[in-house]
Amino acid sequence: MSDAFFSWQNDTLTLRLYVQPRASRDEIVGPHGTSLKVRITAPPVDGKANEHLLKFLAKEFGVTRNQIVITTGTQGRHKQLRINGPLRFPATVSAVLQGR
């Protein structure tokens, strides 16, 4: 991966994330260094934050929960994940993908 928080391999989008648990609301904030910052309301206890993150991103990208896999960082705030065949892009991500 380059300095960007995303890369493509065929129809699979790979994202680097910086996740902030216990936030006041679920939201994709935008670029955060070489990662995409995402806030989620779930606490980082017993995998709840990871599961909540995957469900939130599935909704945002128009895919099922099973189309998203955390590849690295399951125990930390810095994560990398793959989204197979995203159908839509949240406005924050779309702007960056289009080079704005």
C-alpha positions, 0 to 999 in steps of 0.5 A: 500500500502507498501513503493512501489509506486504500488500495484496490485489487480487482473488485476488492477494496483494502482500507487502513483504519484508525478506529476510535471506540466509545464515540458519541456516534458512528461516523467515518471522519476522514483521512488520519495520516495514512489511515481512515479515521472511523468513530464507533459507539461500541466499547473495545471489550470482547470483540464488540468494537470489531463486530460493530465496526464491521456491521457499520462499514457493511451498511456504509459500503452497501455490502453484507457483513460477510463481505468485510474481513479484518486482515490485521489489527484485531486487537488495536486501533490501527486495522486493515480490512478488505471489502469485497465488491463495495456497492457504494461509498460514503461521501467522505471516502468518495471525495478522497477516492476521486482525488478531492 
